Amino acid sequence: MWTEAADLKQLMEQLAEAGVAMMIRVDVERFNEGKPHWTLLLSGPTLHPNNTIHVEARSLEVCITSGLRRLREHDGEWHWLGDWV
């Protein structure tokens, strides 16, 4: 499980090595409206059928964890994700 910025950097680098790009965004308007304001986008050629995983959540932790769990459902060597979720 990731807990610090250094962990997030390591996770993103491991994903990049596996061919997956990761983008995280916080939306101020949705935050002010009390809506899920964290967005995670994972993309890469191994993520069929649309080459993307998109998650929105109220917390950064839930957003990333949900995205990584969905990534594990895709074909590929994702056993190492168990260390992160």
C-alpha positions, 0 to 999 in steps of 0.5 A: 500500500502506498502512503507517501509521495515517494511511494506514489513516484515509485508506483508511477515509475513501475507502471511506466515500466509496464507500459501504463501511463498514470494521470491523477487530477483533483477538480476544485469545482467538484470538490466545492460541490461535494462530488467525487473530485479525484480522477485517476486515468491509466492508459496503455496498449495492454488495457483492452478494449479501450486502452484506458481505466478511468476512476473517480472518487472522493479520496485519493487513496480510494481512487488509486486503489480502485484503479489498481484493482481494475488494472489487475483484471486485465491481461498481463503480469500484474502480480506485483500490484498486490504490494500496492492494494 
